[in-house]
Amino acid sequence: MKQLSKTVGVFLVILVVVVSGASLVVTYPNEYKLIRQFGEIVRVVDTPGISFQIPFVQTSSSVPRELQIYDIPKSDVITKDKKSMIADAFVLWKISDPILFTRHLNGQVAQAQSRISASVFSSMKSVISNMDQSEIIENRNGKLALDIRSNIGDSLDGYGIEVLAVETKSLDMPDDNKQAVYDRMISERNNIAASYTAQGNSSAQKIKNDTTKEVSVMKSGALADAEKIKAEGEAQYMQILSHAYNDTSKADFYNFVRSLDAAKTALKNGNNTLILDKDSPMAQIFYGY
């Protein structure tokens, strides 16, 4: 009887331990706990810690709660200008509704990645097909990723999935036409540079011509003013002379001085002899004195 009591006691202890273990639910910070009753989800535990479930009636399972990174397989896409490019991207996503995620994807991350891959590729194909290759290259680190994410919209909400960002690791041309595209882009940039240079030279020549014209006009005006001033000066000079030699005595003196100057000019270069006709005006002046 004593042995039976001991056995029953051990059994009860084991039963209590088993029941307690079956009723405890431990939830970690990086997961959701789904409580099922006869296969149906009746509760979601999203608070880290210990909670309880009905032993042998309810069961629990986990789905990830942390941010997920999925590296999408490389794929070929066609641009608006019919150029082939290879897209290599990754997605940041998380489970926003664990119930929908479990019902539609059986709680499997692999199935979620398959849905995400199809949705992102469709969005990427749609966005890139509306952009030229040069525009894609210029915007692949900014606007392109935002447009791809925006184009996905809420298409994955029904699966309990939220896509936070789509980032392109590389978006490049296939090796067989990469160099040709680069050469064409270089040629286009060189043409643009040549156009800017030609415009600059044209503007410089126009400025030079306008400046030369202004200088010529200013110089002509200055020469005209100088001639005018010179003419006015000569007029004043002649007027002064006219007033100075207005009477006969002064006029005779002026003629005498002019005759001396003429004689001096004639006696240059070693010529010491001045021969004058007695009827010449110069001789008359000398004879008069």
Secondary structure, DSSP 8 states (H G I E B T S, - for coil): -HHHHHHHHHHHHHHHHHHHHHHEEEE-TTEEEEEEETTEEEEEE-SSEEEE--TTTEEEEEEE-S-EEEE---EEEE-TTS-EEEEEEEEEEEES-HHHHHHHHTT-HHHHHHHHHHHHHHHHHHHHTTS-HHHHHHHTTTHHHHHHHHHHTTTTGGGTEEEEEEEEEEEE--HHHHHHHHHHHHHHHHHHHHHHHHHHHHHHHHHHHHHHHHHHHHHHHHHHHHHHHHHHHHHHHHHHHHHHT-SHHHHHHHHHHHHHHHHHHHT-TT-------TTSHHHHHHHH-
